[in-house]
Amino acid sequence: MKKLISVVFAVAVFVSGCASSTLINTVPGGAKVYIDGQLLGDSPVSHSDTAVSGATKAVLLKKEGYKDKTTLIRKEEAKVGPIIGGLFFLFPFIWTLGYPDSYTFELEPESK
């Protein structure tokens, strides 16, 4: 029974540690958000992935009447779950960093 509980705990830590998510906001809201060229949706929108620590994703923001904005999001914040998981298994250490809880990007109006 002890072994089963240990395995269930380790799997739970591993699974929860692999994915990282963030909320992408824009000012003004309602901009189209593209991550690595794929439309994610209109801001505010949540992005989640299982990329390794330190991974960078290209973000393109588009809204009518505003200049397109190209920026990056990066896994740069330490996450407790993967660190604990890494104590039991070596490979979860590649997921010890995650995205900040949210990003907010301000769009610049087009010149007239």
Buried (B, 14 or more C-beta within 10 A) or exposed (E): EEEEEEEEEBEEBBEBBBEBEBBBBBEEEEBBBBBEEEEBBEBBBEBEBEBBBEBEBEBBBBBEEBEBBEEEBBBEBEBEBBBBBBEEBEEBBBBBBBBEEEBEBEBEEEEE
